[in-house]
Amino acid sequence: MLLPFGRDPRARHFNDMQNGSCLLKIQGLRDSVKMAEKRLAEYILDNPEHVTTLTMEQLADSSASSYATIYRFVKKLGYPG
């Protein structure tokens, strides 16, 4: 079952969105990542409140990213996959 990031205990670190620390990490990484990850970073930075309600499938579709890109990016941010 796919749960939104904000409700999935495996992705509890995305609650960092609420205090901004995740967004700061993304801003710091976006210029040093591959193009696909940069597109994902821009989508997240442009839609921070909306992203926390999306499933992985919805995030992949909305950001034109693959699951692999999302996984790599999350790992680069220092969160568990």
Contacts in CASP RR format, 6 or more apart in sequence:
PFRMAT RR
TARGET T0000
AUTHOR 0000-0000-0000
METHOD contacts of the structure
MODEL  1
MLLPFGRDPRARHFNDMQNGSCLLKIQGLRDSVKMAEKRLAEYILDNPEH
VTTLTMEQLADSSASSYATIYRFVKKLGYPG
2 55 0 8 1.000
2 56 0 8 1.000
2 57 0 8 1.000
3 55 0 8 1.000
4 52 0 8 1.000
4 53 0 8 1.000
4 54 0 8 1.000
4 55 0 8 1.000
5 11 0 8 1.000
5 14 0 8 1.000
5 51 0 8 1.000
5 52 0 8 1.000
5 53 0 8 1.000
5 54 0 8 1.000
5 55 0 8 1.000
5 59 0 8 1.000
6 12 0 8 1.000
6 14 0 8 1.000
6 15 0 8 1.000
6 52 0 8 1.000
6 53 0 8 1.000
10 80 0 8 1.000
10 81 0 8 1.000
11 79 0 8 1.000
13 22 0 8 1.000
13 79 0 8 1.000
13 80 0 8 1.000
14 22 0 8 1.000
14 51 0 8 1.000
14 52 0 8 1.000
14 79 0 8 1.000
15 52 0 8 1.000
16 22 0 8 1.000
16 25 0 8 1.000
17 23 0 8 1.000
17 48 0 8 1.000
17 49 0 8 1.000
17 51 0 8 1.000
17 52 0 8 1.000
18 52 0 8 1.000
22 77 0 8 1.000
23 44 0 8 1.000
23 45 0 8 1.000
23 48 0 8 1.000
25 77 0 8 1.000
25 78 0 8 1.000
26 41 0 8 1.000
26 44 0 8 1.000
26 45 0 8 1.000
26 77 0 8 1.000
27 45 0 8 1.000
29 37 0 8 1.000
29 41 0 8 1.000
29 73 0 8 1.000
29 76 0 8 1.000
29 77 0 8 1.000
30 37 0 8 1.000
30 38 0 8 1.000
30 41 0 8 1.000
30 42 0 8 1.000
30 45 0 8 1.000
31 38 0 8 1.000
33 41 0 8 1.000
33 73 0 8 1.000
33 76 0 8 1.000
36 65 0 8 1.000
36 66 0 8 1.000
36 69 0 8 1.000
37 69 0 8 1.000
37 72 0 8 1.000
37 73 0 8 1.000
37 76 0 8 1.000
39 63 0 8 1.000
39 64 0 8 1.000
39 65 0 8 1.000
40 63 0 8 1.000
40 65 0 8 1.000
40 69 0 8 1.000
40 70 0 8 1.000
40 73 0 8 1.000
41 73 0 8 1.000
43 51 0 8 1.000
43 59 0 8 1.000
43 62 0 8 1.000
43 63 0 8 1.000
43 64 0 8 1.000
43 65 0 8 1.000
44 51 0 8 1.000
44 63 0 8 1.000
47 62 0 8 1.000
51 59 0 8 1.000
54 62 0 8 1.000
56 67 0 8 1.000
56 70 0 8 1.000
59 65 0 8 1.000
59 70 0 8 1.000
60 66 0 8 1.000
60 67 0 8 1.000
60 69 0 8 1.000
60 70 0 8 1.000
63 70 0 8 1.000
71 81 0 8 1.000
74 80 0 8 1.000
74 81 0 8 1.000
75 81 0 8 1.000
END
